Amino acid sequence: ICKTGETQPGIATMTLGRDGATVVIKGVAARLCKNCGEEYVGESVTARRLKTASEAVRAGVQVDVRTYAAA
């Protein structure tokens, strides 16, 4: 994290790994640093995506790629 850039609204891809499973979620609303490209995802969005990943692990999924759908 560069600590010198400003953030702007953008779209990110989240990759979550747990217990041998990998969940990729594309099109996640985020704030992007204009200087270094670091992605900042809001707390409520992160909580929902972690729930999605946990459900995939429980279902025995090894790799899952999804497009983000806002609730």
A tleap script that builds the chain and sets N, CA, C and O, in Angstrom:
source leaprc.protein.ff14SB
mol = sequence {
  NILE CYS LYS THR GLY GLU THR GLN PRO GLY
  ILE ALA THR MET THR LEU GLY ARG ASP GLY
  ALA THR VAL VAL ILE LYS GLY VAL ALA ALA
  ARG LEU CYS LYS ASN CYS GLY GLU GLU TYR
  VAL GLY GLU SER VAL THR ALA ARG ARG LEU
  LYS THR ALA SER GLU ALA VAL ARG ALA GLY
  VAL GLN VAL ASP VAL ARG THR TYR ALA ALA
  CALA
}
set mol.1.N position { 0.860 -1.169 0.000 }
set mol.1.CA position { 0.000 0.000 0.000 }
set mol.1.C position { 0.902 1.226 0.000 }
set mol.1.O position { 1.763 1.379 0.866 }
set mol.2.N position { 0.695 2.082 -0.968 }
set mol.2.CA position { 1.625 3.196 -1.155 }
set mol.2.C position { 1.420 4.351 -0.183 }
set mol.2.O position { 2.371 5.088 0.079 }
set mol.3.N position { 0.235 4.537 0.356 }
set mol.3.CA position { -0.087 5.585 1.323 }
set mol.3.C position { -0.032 6.996 0.748 }
set mol.3.O position { -0.198 7.966 1.487 }
set mol.4.N position { 0.198 7.129 -0.560 }
set mol.4.CA position { 0.264 8.466 -1.139 }
set mol.4.C position { -0.810 8.718 -2.184 }
set mol.4.O position { -1.034 9.866 -2.567 }
set mol.5.N position { -1.465 7.695 -2.642 }
set mol.5.CA position { -2.454 7.854 -3.701 }
set mol.5.C position { -3.849 8.110 -3.169 }
set mol.5.O position { -4.138 7.885 -1.994 }
set mol.6.N position { -4.700 8.580 -4.048 }
set mol.6.CA position { -6.112 8.762 -3.738 }
set mol.6.C position { -6.879 7.593 -4.338 }
set mol.6.O position { -6.463 7.012 -5.340 }
set mol.7.N position { -8.006 7.252 -3.714 }
set mol.7.CA position { -8.804 6.156 -4.251 }
set mol.7.C position { -9.971 6.698 -5.066 }
set mol.7.O position { -10.439 7.819 -4.866 }
set mol.8.N position { -10.415 5.868 -5.980 }
set mol.8.CA position { -11.569 6.192 -6.807 }
set mol.8.C position { -12.407 4.934 -6.976 }
set mol.8.O position { -11.883 3.828 -6.845 }
set mol.9.N position { -13.698 5.077 -7.265 }
set mol.9.CA position { -14.535 3.896 -7.451 }
set mol.9.C position { -14.047 3.070 -8.635 }
set mol.9.O position { -13.589 3.609 -9.643 }
set mol.10.N position { -14.154 1.756 -8.492 }
set mol.10.CA position { -13.740 0.866 -9.564 }
set mol.10.C position { -14.269 -0.538 -9.348 }
set mol.10.O position { -15.123 -0.773 -8.493 }
set mol.11.N position { -13.753 -1.456 -10.127 }
set mol.11.CA position { -14.164 -2.854 -10.079 }
set mol.11.C position { -12.932 -3.710 -9.815 }
set mol.11.O position { -11.871 -3.490 -10.399 }
set mol.12.N position { -13.086 -4.689 -8.927 }
set mol.12.CA position { -11.975 -5.566 -8.556 }
set mol.12.C position { -12.375 -7.026 -8.732 }
set mol.12.O position { -13.551 -7.352 -8.897 }
set mol.13.N position { -11.380 -7.887 -8.693 }
set mol.13.CA position { -11.587 -9.329 -8.667 }
set mol.13.C position { -11.048 -9.833 -7.341 }
set mol.13.O position { -9.882 -9.607 -7.015 }
set mol.14.N position { -11.896 -10.520 -6.567 }
set mol.14.CA position { -11.479 -11.082 -5.281 }
set mol.14.C position { -11.147 -12.553 -5.475 }
set mol.14.O position { -11.907 -13.289 -6.104 }
set mol.15.N position { -10.017 -12.977 -4.938 }
set mol.15.CA position { -9.646 -14.388 -4.940 }
set mol.15.C position { -9.512 -14.819 -3.490 }
set mol.15.O position { -8.696 -14.279 -2.744 }
set mol.16.N position { -10.321 -15.797 -3.099 }
set mol.16.CA position { -10.349 -16.272 -1.719 }
set mol.16.C position { -9.964 -17.744 -1.703 }
set mol.16.O position { -10.481 -18.536 -2.491 }
set mol.17.N position { -9.063 -18.105 -0.811 }
set mol.17.CA position { -8.652 -19.497 -0.686 }
set mol.17.C position { -8.835 -19.993 0.730 }
set mol.17.O position { -8.535 -19.293 1.697 }
set mol.18.N position { -9.344 -21.240 0.838 }
set mol.18.CA position { -9.545 -21.820 2.165 }
set mol.18.C position { -9.689 -23.325 2.041 }
set mol.18.O position { -10.438 -23.813 1.195 }
set mol.19.N position { -8.978 -24.056 2.874 }
set mol.19.CA position { -9.094 -25.514 2.946 }
set mol.19.C position { -9.026 -26.171 1.573 }
set mol.19.O position { -9.798 -27.089 1.295 }
set mol.20.N position { -8.127 -25.724 0.718 }
set mol.20.CA position { -7.954 -26.327 -0.595 }
set mol.20.C position { -8.915 -25.828 -1.655 }
set mol.20.O position { -8.824 -26.249 -2.808 }
set mol.21.N position { -9.828 -24.945 -1.299 }
set mol.21.CA position { -10.780 -24.387 -2.263 }
set mol.21.C position { -10.326 -22.988 -2.672 }
set mol.21.O position { -9.759 -22.246 -1.870 }
set mol.22.N position { -10.585 -22.643 -3.931 }
set mol.22.CA position { -10.306 -21.303 -4.432 }
set mol.22.C position { -11.585 -20.749 -5.035 }
set mol.22.O position { -12.179 -21.363 -5.921 }
set mol.23.N position { -12.005 -19.591 -4.555 }
set mol.23.CA position { -13.206 -18.930 -5.062 }
set mol.23.C position { -12.780 -17.582 -5.640 }
set mol.23.O position { -12.184 -16.760 -4.944 }
set mol.24.N position { -13.089 -17.364 -6.915 }
set mol.24.CA position { -12.781 -16.116 -7.599 }
set mol.24.C position { -14.098 -15.399 -7.867 }
set mol.24.O position { -15.021 -15.976 -8.443 }
set mol.25.N position { -14.179 -14.148 -7.450 }
set mol.25.CA position { -15.397 -13.365 -7.654 }
set mol.25.C position { -15.013 -12.118 -8.450 }
set mol.25.O position { -14.262 -11.268 -7.972 }
set mol.26.N position { -15.536 -12.027 -9.662 }
set mol.26.CA position { -15.223 -10.919 -10.568 }
set mol.26.C position { -16.274 -9.819 -10.447 }
set mol.26.O position { -17.420 -10.078 -10.079 }
set mol.27.N position { -15.873 -8.600 -10.759 }
set mol.27.CA position { -16.822 -7.492 -10.816 }
set mol.27.C position { -17.247 -6.944 -9.470 }
set mol.27.O position { -18.364 -6.446 -9.330 }
set mol.28.N position { -16.372 -7.027 -8.473 }
set mol.28.CA position { -16.690 -6.555 -7.124 }
set mol.28.C position { -16.446 -5.043 -7.045 }
set mol.28.O position { -15.376 -4.560 -7.417 }
set mol.29.N position { -17.438 -4.311 -6.561 }
set mol.29.CA position { -17.279 -2.866 -6.385 }
set mol.29.C position { -16.206 -2.606 -5.332 }
set mol.29.O position { -16.222 -3.206 -4.257 }
set mol.30.N position { -15.278 -1.713 -5.648 }
set mol.30.CA position { -14.162 -1.437 -4.739 }
set mol.30.C position { -13.693 0.001 -4.934 }
set mol.30.O position { -14.125 0.696 -5.854 }
set mol.31.N position { -12.813 0.422 -4.059 }
set mol.31.CA position { -12.094 1.685 -4.218 }
set mol.31.C position { -10.685 1.307 -4.660 }
set mol.31.O position { -10.044 0.463 -4.033 }
set mol.32.N position { -10.203 1.921 -5.727 }
set mol.32.CA position { -8.897 1.602 -6.278 }
set mol.32.C position { -7.957 2.790 -6.119 }
set mol.32.O position { -8.324 3.930 -6.407 }
set mol.33.N position { -6.739 2.512 -5.658 }
set mol.33.CA position { -5.730 3.560 -5.532 }
set mol.33.C position { -5.258 3.950 -6.930 }
set mol.33.O position { -4.851 3.093 -7.714 }
set mol.34.N position { -5.314 5.243 -7.240 }
set mol.34.CA position { -4.892 5.722 -8.553 }
set mol.34.C position { -3.381 5.623 -8.729 }
set mol.34.O position { -2.894 5.611 -9.860 }
set mol.35.N position { -2.637 5.552 -7.639 }
set mol.35.CA position { -1.186 5.508 -7.714 }
set mol.35.C position { -0.651 4.083 -7.846 }
set mol.35.O position { 0.140 3.801 -8.746 }
set mol.36.N position { -1.076 3.183 -6.955 }
set mol.36.CA position { -0.488 1.837 -6.927 }
set mol.36.C position { -1.444 0.726 -7.359 }
set mol.36.O position { -1.013 -0.406 -7.577 }
set mol.37.N position { -2.745 1.039 -7.486 }
set mol.37.CA position { -3.705 0.030 -7.914 }
set mol.37.C position { -4.263 -0.844 -6.806 }
set mol.37.O position { -5.054 -1.747 -7.077 }
set mol.38.N position { -3.870 -0.596 -5.564 }
set mol.38.CA position { -4.396 -1.382 -4.438 }
set mol.38.C position { -5.917 -1.295 -4.426 }
set mol.38.O position { -6.494 -0.238 -4.679 }
set mol.39.N position { -6.561 -2.431 -4.127 }
set mol.39.CA position { -8.022 -2.509 -4.118 }
set mol.39.C position { -8.532 -2.530 -2.682 }
set mol.39.O position { -8.030 -3.284 -1.848 }
set mol.40.N position { -9.527 -1.702 -2.398 }
set mol.40.CA position { -10.145 -1.652 -1.077 }
set mol.40.C position { -11.619 -2.001 -1.232 }
set mol.40.O position { -12.369 -1.289 -1.901 }
set mol.41.N position { -12.028 -3.102 -0.607 }
set mol.41.CA position { -13.408 -3.569 -0.698 }
set mol.41.C position { -14.089 -3.284 0.634 }
set mol.41.O position { -13.502 -3.511 1.691 }
set mol.42.N position { -15.318 -2.790 0.591 }
set mol.42.CA position { -16.065 -2.443 1.795 }
set mol.42.C position { -16.326 -3.642 2.696 }
set mol.42.O position { -16.336 -4.789 2.249 }
set mol.43.N position { -16.535 -3.350 3.970 }
set mol.43.CA position { -16.724 -4.393 4.981 }
set mol.43.C position { -17.938 -5.277 4.701 }
set mol.43.O position { -17.849 -6.498 4.827 }
set mol.44.N position { -19.065 -4.684 4.324 }
set mol.44.CA position { -20.269 -5.492 4.087 }
set mol.44.C position { -20.107 -6.379 2.857 }
set mol.44.O position { -20.567 -7.520 2.848 }
set mol.45.N position { -19.454 -5.858 1.818 }
set mol.45.CA position { -19.198 -6.663 0.618 }
set mol.45.C position { -18.264 -7.813 0.964 }
set mol.45.O position { -18.491 -8.948 0.543 }
set mol.46.N position { -17.222 -7.527 1.725 }
set mol.46.CA position { -16.279 -8.568 2.126 }
set mol.46.C position { -16.972 -9.653 2.939 }
set mol.46.O position { -16.723 -10.839 2.721 }
set mol.47.N position { -17.831 -9.268 3.866 }
set mol.47.CA position { -18.542 -10.253 4.696 }
set mol.47.C position { -19.395 -11.176 3.834 }
set mol.47.O position { -19.417 -12.386 4.059 }
set mol.48.N position { -20.095 -10.619 2.851 }
set mol.48.CA position { -20.925 -11.452 1.966 }
set mol.48.C position { -20.065 -12.381 1.117 }
set mol.48.O position { -20.440 -13.530 0.888 }
set mol.49.N position { -18.928 -11.903 0.652 }
set mol.49.CA position { -18.058 -12.734 -0.184 }
set mol.49.C position { -17.408 -13.843 0.638 }
set mol.49.O position { -17.220 -14.949 0.132 }
set mol.50.N position { -17.064 -13.571 1.889 }
set mol.50.CA position { -16.520 -14.622 2.755 }
set mol.50.C position { -17.566 -15.691 3.028 }
set mol.50.O position { -17.238 -16.874 3.118 }
set mol.51.N position { -18.824 -15.283 3.160 }
set mol.51.CA position { -19.912 -16.249 3.339 }
set mol.51.C position { -20.037 -17.125 2.094 }
set mol.51.O position { -20.212 -18.339 2.202 }
set mol.52.N position { -19.949 -16.516 0.919 }
set mol.52.CA position { -20.001 -17.265 -0.340 }
set mol.52.C position { -18.881 -18.297 -0.394 }
set mol.52.O position { -19.109 -19.443 -0.782 }
set mol.53.N position { -17.671 -17.895 -0.006 }
set mol.53.CA position { -16.531 -18.811 -0.023 }
set mol.53.C position { -16.725 -19.948 0.974 }
set mol.53.O position { -16.407 -21.096 0.666 }
set mol.54.N position { -17.236 -19.649 2.155 }
set mol.54.CA position { -17.479 -20.687 3.166 }
set mol.54.C position { -18.496 -21.703 2.670 }
set mol.54.O position { -18.342 -22.902 2.903 }
set mol.55.N position { -19.535 -21.229 1.985 }
set mol.55.CA position { -20.544 -22.136 1.431 }
set mol.55.C position { -19.931 -23.046 0.373 }
set mol.55.O position { -20.270 -24.227 0.297 }
set mol.56.N position { -19.036 -22.508 -0.437 }
set mol.56.CA position { -18.370 -23.315 -1.463 }
set mol.56.C position { -17.508 -24.396 -0.827 }
set mol.56.O position { -17.495 -25.535 -1.294 }
set mol.57.N position { -16.789 -24.049 0.231 }
set mol.57.CA position { -15.947 -25.027 0.931 }
set mol.57.C position { -16.811 -26.142 1.506 }
set mol.57.O position { -16.476 -27.319 1.366 }
set mol.58.N position { -17.909 -25.788 2.145 }
set mol.58.CA position { -18.815 -26.800 2.712 }
set mol.58.C position { -19.387 -27.718 1.635 }
set mol.58.O position { -19.652 -28.892 1.894 }
set mol.59.N position { -19.578 -27.188 0.433 }
set mol.59.CA position { -20.138 -27.975 -0.667 }
set mol.59.C position { -19.082 -28.840 -1.353 }
set mol.59.O position { -19.401 -29.624 -2.246 }
set mol.60.N position { -17.821 -28.697 -0.933 }
set mol.60.CA position { -16.755 -29.509 -1.505 }
set mol.60.C position { -16.170 -28.965 -2.797 }
set mol.60.O position { -15.472 -29.683 -3.514 }
set mol.61.N position { -16.446 -27.708 -3.098 }
set mol.61.CA position { -15.939 -27.087 -4.318 }
set mol.61.C position { -14.431 -26.886 -4.200 }
set mol.61.O position { -13.930 -26.496 -3.146 }
set mol.62.N position { -13.708 -27.156 -5.297 }
set mol.62.CA position { -12.275 -26.892 -5.303 }
set mol.62.C position { -11.962 -25.568 -5.984 }
set mol.62.O position { -11.127 -24.802 -5.502 }
set mol.63.N position { -12.636 -25.291 -7.115 }
set mol.63.CA position { -12.450 -24.030 -7.834 }
set mol.63.C position { -13.823 -23.517 -8.244 }
set mol.63.O position { -14.627 -24.258 -8.809 }
set mol.64.N position { -14.089 -22.244 -7.957 }
set mol.64.CA position { -15.376 -21.637 -8.290 }
set mol.64.C position { -15.105 -20.219 -8.784 }
set mol.64.O position { -14.438 -19.442 -8.101 }
set mol.65.N position { -15.618 -19.875 -9.968 }
set mol.65.CA position { -15.470 -18.531 -10.512 }
set mol.65.C position { -16.868 -17.962 -10.692 }
set mol.65.O position { -17.714 -18.567 -11.350 }
set mol.66.N position { -17.107 -16.791 -10.100 }
set mol.66.CA position { -18.433 -16.166 -10.138 }
set mol.66.C position { -18.316 -14.703 -10.527 }
set mol.66.O position { -17.253 -14.092 -10.418 }
set mol.67.N position { -19.435 -14.160 -10.982 }
set mol.67.CA position { -19.542 -12.722 -11.209 }
set mol.67.C position { -20.344 -12.154 -10.055 }
set mol.67.O position { -21.404 -12.676 -9.711 }
set mol.68.N position { -19.839 -11.087 -9.460 }
set mol.68.CA position { -20.470 -10.480 -8.294 }
set mol.68.C position { -21.874 -9.996 -8.615 }
set mol.68.O position { -22.109 -9.365 -9.646 }
set mol.69.N position { -22.795 -10.300 -7.724 }
set mol.69.CA position { -24.167 -9.800 -7.821 }
set mol.69.C position { -24.482 -9.096 -6.510 }
set mol.69.O position { -24.549 -9.736 -5.460 }
set mol.70.N position { -24.676 -7.784 -6.566 }
set mol.70.CA position { -24.971 -7.021 -5.349 }
set mol.70.C position { -26.304 -7.469 -4.773 }
set mol.70.O position { -27.263 -7.713 -5.505 }
set mol.71.N position { -26.350 -7.574 -3.436 }
set mol.71.CA position { -27.583 -8.015 -2.775 }
set mol.71.C position { -28.527 -6.862 -2.578 }
set mol.71.O position { -29.618 -7.043 -2.036 }
savepdb mol mol.pdb
quit
